Amino acid sequence: MPFTPIKLREYVRLHLKCNPGDKEAEIIAQLQSALAAYKAGKRCSCGEPIWVIGSSQVGHMCFTCITGEADSSDDYEIDEACDKGPYWVSHGQTEDTA
C-alpha cells in the first residue's frame, strides 16, 4: 500500500498536536476540500492524482511533487483516498492486485 491510511479526524488530532496554533475547523475544511477534489479526479500538474493531506496545505499536487520523494509508505493519507480510487488506477492496481 503506497500510504498509511488514517481517518480524517485522527489526522486532524495529530496535526493539531504538532501545530497547536492551527484552527481545527480550518484544517477540517481544507482536508474536506482536498478530499472532494481527489474524489472528483483532480490531478497534479504532472498528471498524478493529488495527495489529499499535502494538497490541503499547499495546493492540488501529488506526493512526489510536494515532497520530492517517490516512496510514500511512511506517510499518511486520508483513508477515503486509499480506496482504490485515482491513485491506485494510475499505478496499475485494481481490487485484485492491491
Contacts in CASP RR format, 6 or more apart in sequence:
PFRMAT RR
TARGET T0000
AUTHOR 0000-0000-0000
METHOD contacts of the structure
MODEL  1
MPFTPIKLREYVRLHLKCNPGDKEAEIIAQLQSALAAYKAGKRCSCGEPI
WVIGSSQVGHMCFTCITGEADSSDDYEIDEACDKGPYWVSHGQTEDTA
1 73 0 8 1.000
1 82 0 8 1.000
1 98 0 8 1.000
2 72 0 8 1.000
2 73 0 8 1.000
2 77 0 8 1.000
2 82 0 8 1.000
2 87 0 8 1.000
2 91 0 8 1.000
3 51 0 8 1.000
3 63 0 8 1.000
3 72 0 8 1.000
3 73 0 8 1.000
3 75 0 8 1.000
3 76 0 8 1.000
3 77 0 8 1.000
3 81 0 8 1.000
3 82 0 8 1.000
4 73 0 8 1.000
4 74 0 8 1.000
4 75 0 8 1.000
4 76 0 8 1.000
4 77 0 8 1.000
5 76 0 8 1.000
5 77 0 8 1.000
5 78 0 8 1.000
5 79 0 8 1.000
5 82 0 8 1.000
6 14 0 8 1.000
6 76 0 8 1.000
6 77 0 8 1.000
6 78 0 8 1.000
6 79 0 8 1.000
7 78 0 8 1.000
7 79 0 8 1.000
8 28 0 8 1.000
8 31 0 8 1.000
8 32 0 8 1.000
8 35 0 8 1.000
8 78 0 8 1.000
8 79 0 8 1.000
8 80 0 8 1.000
11 31 0 8 1.000
11 53 0 8 1.000
11 76 0 8 1.000
11 78 0 8 1.000
12 24 0 8 1.000
12 27 0 8 1.000
12 28 0 8 1.000
12 31 0 8 1.000
14 76 0 8 1.000
15 22 0 8 1.000
15 27 0 8 1.000
16 22 0 8 1.000
16 24 0 8 1.000
16 27 0 8 1.000
27 56 0 8 1.000
30 56 0 8 1.000
30 57 0 8 1.000
31 52 0 8 1.000
31 53 0 8 1.000
31 56 0 8 1.000
31 78 0 8 1.000
33 56 0 8 1.000
34 50 0 8 1.000
34 52 0 8 1.000
34 53 0 8 1.000
34 54 0 8 1.000
34 55 0 8 1.000
34 56 0 8 1.000
34 59 0 8 1.000
34 60 0 8 1.000
35 52 0 8 1.000
35 78 0 8 1.000
35 80 0 8 1.000
35 81 0 8 1.000
37 50 0 8 1.000
37 55 0 8 1.000
37 60 0 8 1.000
38 49 0 8 1.000
38 50 0 8 1.000
38 52 0 8 1.000
38 55 0 8 1.000
38 81 0 8 1.000
38 86 0 8 1.000
39 80 0 8 1.000
39 81 0 8 1.000
41 49 0 8 1.000
41 86 0 8 1.000
42 49 0 8 1.000
42 50 0 8 1.000
42 60 0 8 1.000
43 49 0 8 1.000
43 50 0 8 1.000
43 60 0 8 1.000
43 62 0 8 1.000
43 86 0 8 1.000
44 50 0 8 1.000
44 60 0 8 1.000
44 61 0 8 1.000
44 62 0 8 1.000
44 65 0 8 1.000
45 61 0 8 1.000
45 65 0 8 1.000
46 62 0 8 1.000
46 64 0 8 1.000
46 65 0 8 1.000
47 62 0 8 1.000
47 90 0 8 1.000
48 62 0 8 1.000
48 63 0 8 1.000
48 64 0 8 1.000
48 65 0 8 1.000
48 87 0 8 1.000
48 90 0 8 1.000
49 62 0 8 1.000
49 85 0 8 1.000
49 86 0 8 1.000
49 87 0 8 1.000
49 90 0 8 1.000
50 59 0 8 1.000
50 60 0 8 1.000
50 61 0 8 1.000
50 62 0 8 1.000
51 61 0 8 1.000
51 62 0 8 1.000
51 63 0 8 1.000
51 66 0 8 1.000
51 72 0 8 1.000
51 77 0 8 1.000
51 81 0 8 1.000
52 77 0 8 1.000
52 78 0 8 1.000
52 81 0 8 1.000
53 75 0 8 1.000
53 76 0 8 1.000
53 77 0 8 1.000
53 78 0 8 1.000
54 61 0 8 1.000
54 63 0 8 1.000
54 66 0 8 1.000
55 61 0 8 1.000
55 66 0 8 1.000
58 66 0 8 1.000
63 69 0 8 1.000
63 72 0 8 1.000
63 75 0 8 1.000
64 70 0 8 1.000
67 75 0 8 1.000
81 87 0 8 1.000
84 93 0 8 1.000
84 94 0 8 1.000
84 95 0 8 1.000
84 98 0 8 1.000
88 94 0 8 1.000
88 98 0 8 1.000
END
